[in-house]
């Protein structure tokens, strides 16, 4: 597995980590019903403990040294499953950095200092950790930025926790690029989780996020790098892609990318993930594996040998699909 430095944190992370939003969910269509963004949201989590634990163990064994989670994921089930997995295998726990988020959970939002402190304490307990190397402010969309950044808001609380040695580095993680960008531009954050903005089908990050990250040496961790699985499998019938409505033109374009990958004998998932981290400011990707098989496939993608000739051939096929990705 290849590794990069996470911006100014100095942390070394695998270029493919484990995005834990879907761990332990048996079927991909169940994942689409897991979160508030879905009109089909289920009041209960579809995560299965044993399957999720196996997914975590397999990911670390395959070389992933970064796990990204949040209280939102599975209504705290993701954090709980990861905690069980690490407790069961302390040898693997020593090899991995677990990051989480605060401010948002399944029932709502709260970015006040007192709430942030309680949230961090609860996450540490669920995960069985004594500190976080990175903790992110999660999804402050629609929240007054000055309040989130205030001394009595989320950033102020995390700064105090940083002073106490409970949080090493502070990040921002907004599932909305127009929200993420101005936070990154402040220079206050050491790292950022960036969903919906950087993939073979989506170059929104090039507008503001990448330049801001370069200016302040913010380590970027790319979420949704395989577009809910489309860039891992190619078009598949009867799959419910969470928050995605791909146009037929977009699907046809992905088939062209898949053909090119097949011609070069390169897994498309490897091309999709490694393309993201070719940018110097992008340290890692966190595709959301559900099962051990997906975790292994993703991890192997981070160690695949890809020649420069392939990247040259791929370049003409990289384009932004604003209507095809989210419409």
N, C-alpha and C positions, 0 to 999 in steps of 0.2 A: 504494500500500500504506500502510495506517495503521501508526503506530509508537507504542510506549509505553516508559516507563522501567522497567528491570528492578530494581524495588525500590531498596534502598540502594546497589546497585552503581553507579547513575548511567548505566549503559549504555543506549543507545537501540536497541531491537530491533523488527523487524517483528512485527505481531501474529500473522502466520502464518509460521512457520519451516519448515525441512525436518527432519523426523524421519528419521534415516538407518538405522533398523534393517532396512529392507527394500529399500534402493536396489539397482537392477539385478536384481531378481527378476522374471522374466517373467510368472509366473502367480500370482494371489493364493493359490491352494491350496498352492503351494510355500512361501509365507511362513509358513503354518501349521505347516510341518514344519521350520522353521529353528532353533527355540530349545528349550531344555531344558524349558520349560513344556508342550511338546507331547508327547503319547504317541507321535507319529509322527516324532519328531526324526530327521533325517538326519545321519550323521556328517560330511557335506561340505556346504559352503555352496552355495546356489543362485544366489548373486549373480554377475552377469556384468559384467566390468569396463567394457566399452564402454557398455553400457546404463546402468550406474551413473554413469559420468562424464557422460554426456548428461543424466541426471536432475539431477545437481548443477549443471551449467552452466545448464540451463533454469530451475531454481528461483531461482538468483541473478539471472539475466536478467529473471525475472518479478517481482522485487522482494523475495525472501526475503533477509534480512540475518542470519539465525540458522540455524546447522546444528548439530544435536545428534547425537552419536554415542557409541560406547563400544567397548572391546575385545571385549565379549561379542557384538556384532552381526556376524554372519557369521564369527565366530572371527577377528577383527581385519581381515576383508576390507573392512568398511565404512570403517574409518579409512584403509586403504591406498588404496581407490578415491577417497575424498575428497582424499587427498594428491596423487594423480595428477591429479585434476581441477583442483586449485588450482595445481599446477605448470604445467599446460598453459595456464591462463588467469590469469596474474598480475593482469590488469585486474579480473577478477571476485574474485580472492582479497582484494583491497584493500577490497571492499565488504561482507565477511561476517565474522561472529564465529562461530568453531567452538568448541563446548564438548564435553568428553568426560568420562568417568567412570573411577573406579578402585576396586579392591577385589574386583571380580567379573569373571571371564572364562569362556570356554566350559568350561574344565576344572575350575573350582572357585572358591574364595574365599580371599583373604588380605588382612587389614587391618593387618598389621604395618607399622611405619614403613619398614623397609628395602624391603619388597615394594612399597609404595605409591610410593616414589621410583623404583624400577626401572620400574614400570608407567607412570608419568608420562613418564619419559625415553623409553620405547619408543613411547608414543602421539605424543609430539612428533616423533620420527623418522619414524613412518609418515605423519603429517600434513604434515611439512615445515614445522613451526612452531618458533618460538623461545620462545614462552610461551603460556599459556592465560589468556584473560580470565576464564573460569569453569571450575573443575574440581569435579566432584561425587563424593562417596562413593556407591558404587553397591550397592544391594540388600543392606543389612546385616541382612536378616531372619534371626532365630534366632541372631544374634551378640550377645555381651554388650555392651551399649551403653557401659558404662564402659571397656571395652577399645578399642572403636572410637574413642572420644572421648579416649583417654589420650594423654599426651605421646609414648609409644612406639607409638601406634596411628595410624590413618589421619588423624585430625584433626591430631595433632601433626606428622606428616610434611608435611601440606599447609600448616600454619602456617609451618614452616621454609621450604618452597618459596615461600610468599608473601613471607617476609622477604628471600628471594634474588631476587625479581622474576620468578620462573618461573611463578607462579600469582598472578593478581590478586585473584580472589574465590573463595570456597569455598561449595559447595552440597551438598545432600543429594538423592538420587534413589532412592527405594525403590519397587519395583513392588508395594507393599502399603500401603494407607493407614494401618492401625494401627501400622505401623513408621515411616512417614514423619512422622506427627503428633508423637510425642514428640521427635524430632530437631529439627523446626521450632520446637517449644515451648521449646527450650533457648536460643534467640536467638543461637546460635553461627554460624548459616549465613546467607549473604547472598542465596541463591537456592535454589529447590527445583524439581526436576522432579516433577510430581504425576500419575502414571498412575492409572487405575481409580477416579477419585474426583470428576470434574467434567465433566459433559456434559448434554445434554438428557434423558438417561436415567439419570443417576447423580449424586446430590447428597451423597455421603458427605463430601466436603470441608467441607460446611457444619457438620459436627459439631464438628471441632476445628481442621482445617488452616487454613481461611480466617481465623478469629479469631487464631490464633497468628501467621500471616503479617502480619496487620494490626498486631498489637502490636509486632512486631520489624521491620516494613517489609522482609519477605522477598519478593523477586520470584518469582512463581510462573509456571512454564512447564508448561502442561497437555499431557500425553501422553494417548493414546487418546481424543482429543476427538470423533472421529467413530465410535467404537465399532467399530474394525476395518473401517470402510468402510460399515457399515449406514446411518449418518447422511449419507453422501455419495451413495449410490446408491438407498437404499430397499431393501426385501427383494428378494433375488435368489436363485433356486434354485441348488442345487449349489455354493454357496460355503462353504468351510470357514473359519469365523471363529475365529482363534486365541484360545483360552481363553474362548470364548463359547458358550453354548447358549441362544439366545433363545427364549423361550416364544412361542406363537402370539399370545397377547394382546399381548405386547410388539411383535411384528412388525406387528400390526394397528394398534397405536398409532402406530408410525413411519409407516405409510401415511397416517394422519390428518395428521401433521406435514407429510409430503410434499405432500399435497393442499393444505394451507394455503399452503405455499411456492409451489406452482404457481399458486394463485389470485392471489398477490401478485407473480408473475413474479420470484421470488427463488430462486436455487439453494439447495437444502437444505443443501449443504455450507457455503455462506456463512452461513446462519442458525446452523448448528451451531458453527462456529468463532468467529464474532463474538459469539454469546451467551456463550461462555466468557470472553472478554476484556471483557465489559461490567462484570464485577466489578473494582473499582478495584485490587485487589492482583494480579490476573492480568495478566501482561504479554504473554504470547505463548502460542500453541498450536504443537505440533509434530506434525501428522499425518504418518504414515509413507508417503511416496510411494515407489512402486516404479519408476515409469517417468516419462519427461518429460511425458507427457500428464497424469498424476496430479499432478505437480509444478506444472504450469501451472494446472490446475483449482483446486488448493489455494491457490496464490498469488493467483489472481483473486478467490477468496472473501474475501481480506483487504482488497480494495479495492471490493467491491460496495457500492452505496448501499442502505442499509436504513432505511426510515422508522420513526419511533416508533410509528406506527399498527400496523405489523406486529408489533412486540414486544408490544404490548398484546394483540393477537389470539393471539399464541403463548403468552402466559403461562399460560392454563388447561391447556395441553397439556404443560407441563413438570412431570415427576414422576419420582420415584425408582422404579426397577424392580429391586429387590434380587434377586428370584428370576429375573426375566427376563434380567438381564444376566449374572449369574454363578450358575449353579446346578448 
